[in-house]
Amino acid sequence: MLKADSPALVLAPMDGITDAPMRALQGATGAFSFGVSEFVRVSVEVLPAKVFRREVPELRHGGVTPTGMPVQVQILGGHPERMAQTALVACRAGAKAIDINFGCPAPTVNRNDGGASLLLHPCRIREVVEAVRSAVPAQIPVSAKLRLGWDCPDAIYENAAMAAEGGADWLTIHARTRVQGYAPPVFWAPIRRVRESLGVPVVANGDIWTMDDFRRCRDETGCIHFMLGRGGLADPSLPYRIARELGLDAPEPPETDWPRLLVALVEWVRFYESEVPKWTVKRLKQWLNIADKHGAFDRFEAVKRVDSLEELLAGVS
């Protein structure tokens, strides 16, 4: 999926946000090289194929969204053998690439031997990556997503080295520690050092809200691969503009039309769910709240208490 010498813009995995309908919507932009699924948690047993087909329905269609964007499957857990065998199940279910989550800061996840908790144990990062890399077919890329560390940014040097030693084809680095969560600031400089020292591709991630942020990130990291999450939702034109600056074949950004975008997401929800669930309005308001706080929407107060889809669409028109 990721080529060392070719720029890429990757849609970030955001639990409860970038699910299959949102991935389909974002894939329609033509701006993203590929997306990463929300994490599938591996805890007490090897997961069956039906879990992956449910959580990552793109696997039923070649690992690609209906709008043409490839999707990488992300798994999360701390037990090497279970992670390895589950990754193999995912491949047999249709996964074309596997990503391992060592970055999730959620306390529930971290208390249960997953996500960023493994940043405290560098050798375990190597063990998990090595087990997964050994289990899945050689042609299936295996990558790892990390934060800079648990509470110290300098931890990234050892943790990234362990992931690379385990056989990761590329690394995605969120430029914060776990203790920071999503609070500023981000620290880009360590990503450059990792990229230059390890010789594996590195995807820079975190706090790219504007083109100025993107350019600063590019300058400080030297990266040509970037992951975009909340920034692309806050300003729907941003993925287009970044992709075009990277030299990717993306169209000119259309004018942001919030009613059209919301209706399109609802239609993708309907595509996957057959009927629109009750939580859909809450989901749409979650998106608008991100855009209100960080980007291109300024009418959230007018719609944050509405209960129906009709009221919401009327409020943003």
Buried (B, 14 or more C-beta within 10 A) or exposed (E): BBEEEEBBBBBBBBBEBBBBBBBBBBBBBBBBBBBBBBBBBBEEEBBEBEBBBEBBBBBEEEBBBBBEBBBBBBBBBBBBEBBBBBBBBBBEBBBBBBBBBBBBBBEEBBEBBBBBBBBBBBEBBBBBBBBBBBBBEEEBBBBBBBBBBBEEBEBBBBBBBBBBBBBBBBBBBBBBBBEBEEEEEBBBEBBBBBBEEBEBBBBBBBBBBBBEBBEBBBEBBBBBBBBBBBBBBBBBBBBBBBBBBBEBEBEEBEEBEBEEBBBBBBEBBBEEEEEBEEEBBEBBBEBBBBBBEBBBBEBBEEBEEBEEBEEBBEBBE
